[in-house]
Amino acid sequence: MGKWREKEEKEEDIKYILSLDGGGMRGIIPIYIIDKLSEKLRELGDERPFYSHFDLIAGTSTGSLIALSLAIDTKKTSLKKERGKDYRVYKTKTIKKLFKTIEVKEPIGEIERSADPKSILSLYKNEGPNIFRSNDVLKRIIGPIIGDKYDGIGLDDFLKRTYKEARMEDMLTPTMAVAFDPYTSKPFIFRSWEDSYFLVRDAARASSSAPTYFPPARVMDLKRKELLILVDGGIAANNPVLLAYREARRLYPKTKVFRILSLSTGSPFYSFDPMGSVGGAAGWASSIWQSYGSGSMRVADMTAEAIDGVEYLRIWDPMKEKIKLDDTSEDAMNRLEKSAETMLKKHEIGLSSFLRALKESPLREKLRLREVQES
């Protein structure tokens, strides 16, 4: 990421994007980082909820669960609301009183608290074993070969209990979740500002329907009266940064600078020796699939870094030991948190600069404010 350009651009010409990768249980890494960044902002004297600093929050798969949870009106869910009073926003008004002019602050609304990042982290630890479960031992063993590893009942139950009947319109700031439509071979994006009628649990289910792990999601498009069959957004964009940038340009067409914080799930580069392969389908079957995923992530990073007007901070440090996206063991969770700490230390300078910029940023343009209740 290049140098900040506070002096060159007016703050209203700068928009902030939070982009969250997919990765199953490895979502512990980005939500752990978010929790620590939220604490740092409070230490800097910024009491606004973390989500409210961004003009757009985007997520794929497990990243969509975090994005939707961070930005949703918790009154419509079972999510635990962040502690603290809703943050009151004021505007300065000049009035004449007798023979002098004075400035007074007038409340214009309150920024609502959304889900506590710590409680979202706890959901991974408490609900992970229920989401990735199957009562059929044989299915767990051979499922990925002749069927899906999990029946999806645990995931569906979790999403219904968590998001209830909340819809995309209940997001407090523009939020998007990336899924994939296998029939059109295109990403399918759930947008809070356009697709307000979709159930949040349907968006989350579609975005996180990882092939070979869960059955495809069956989502009813209530507006068009048609049934959609969707799968995990990681098929097209496990790092959704480019799609997030595309949507941000549509939302804010006059913006000159986009500052993007992109949080990974610690997925390692995949490398192999093609000369050591036996060749053919047998030799390439596993390697080519994993190479596609690793390669597309790198392309997203390289492209985002090269876009004029984009300041891109990517928080990524490849884990030395591979942790499967459905590993819910206590040991795996502990290692994921340690990996998150490593990333925080490695990117301390860049994150500190980004947080200072967030602290100084004004009220975001499309942030939903609650009407002030006079006492």
JOQUIDA-V825877 format. One record per backbone hydrogen bond with DSSP energy under -1.0 kcal/mol. CO is the residue of the C=O (numbers start at 1). NH is the residue of the N-H. If there is no record, write none. Layout:
<<CO:NH> <CO:NH>>
This chain:
<<5:9> <10:13> <11:14> <13:256> <13:257> <15:259> <16:55> <16:56> <17:261> <18:58> <19:263> <20:60> <23:26> <24:27> <25:28> <26:29> <27:31> <28:32> <29:33> <30:34> <31:35> <32:36> <33:37> <34:38> <35:39> <36:40> <37:41> <38:42> <39:43> <40:44> <41:46> <42:45> <50:53> <51:54> <56:18> <57:176> <58:20> <59:178> <60:63> <61:65> <62:66> <63:67> <64:68> <65:69> <66:70> <67:71> <71:172> <73:76> <74:77> <80:116> <87:111> <89:108> <89:109> <91:106> <93:104> <95:102> <97:100> <100:97> <102:95> <104:93> <106:91> <109:89> <110:370> <111:87> <114:82> <116:120> <117:121> <118:122> <119:123> <120:124> <121:125> <122:126> <123:127> <124:128> <127:131> <128:132> <131:133> <136:140> <137:141> <138:142> <139:143> <142:145> <142:146> <143:147> <152:156> <153:157> <154:158> <155:159> <156:160> <157:161> <158:162> <159:163> <160:164> <162:78> <163:166> <166:200> <167:170> <168:171> <170:73> <172:368> <174:57> <175:192> <176:59> <177:190> <179:188> <180:231> <181:185> <181:186> <186:181> <188:179> <190:177> <191:195> <195:198> <196:169> <198:168> <199:203> <200:204> <201:205> <202:206> <203:207> <204:208> <206:209> <207:233> <208:210> <209:232> <210:213> <210:214> <212:149> <213:150> <217:230> <219:228> <220:222> <221:225> <221:226> <226:221> <228:219> <230:217> <231:180> <232:235> <233:236> <233:237> <238:22> <240:244> <241:245> <242:246> <243:247> <244:248> <245:249> <246:250> <247:251> <248:252> <252:255> <257:15> <258:311> <259:17> <260:313> <261:19> <262:315> <263:21> <266:319> <273:276> <279:283> <280:284> <281:285> <284:288> <286:290> <287:291> <288:292> <289:293> <290:294> <291:295> <292:296> <293:297> <294:298> <295:299> <296:300> <297:301> <298:302> <299:303> <300:304> <301:305> <307:310> <309:258> <311:260> <313:262> <315:264> <324:327> <325:25> <329:333> <330:334> <331:335> <332:336> <333:337> <334:338> <335:339> <336:340> <337:341> <338:342> <339:343> <340:344> <341:345> <342:346> <343:347> <345:348> <347:351> <348:352> <349:353> <350:354> <351:355> <352:356> <353:357> <354:358> <355:359> <356:360> <364:367> <370:110>>
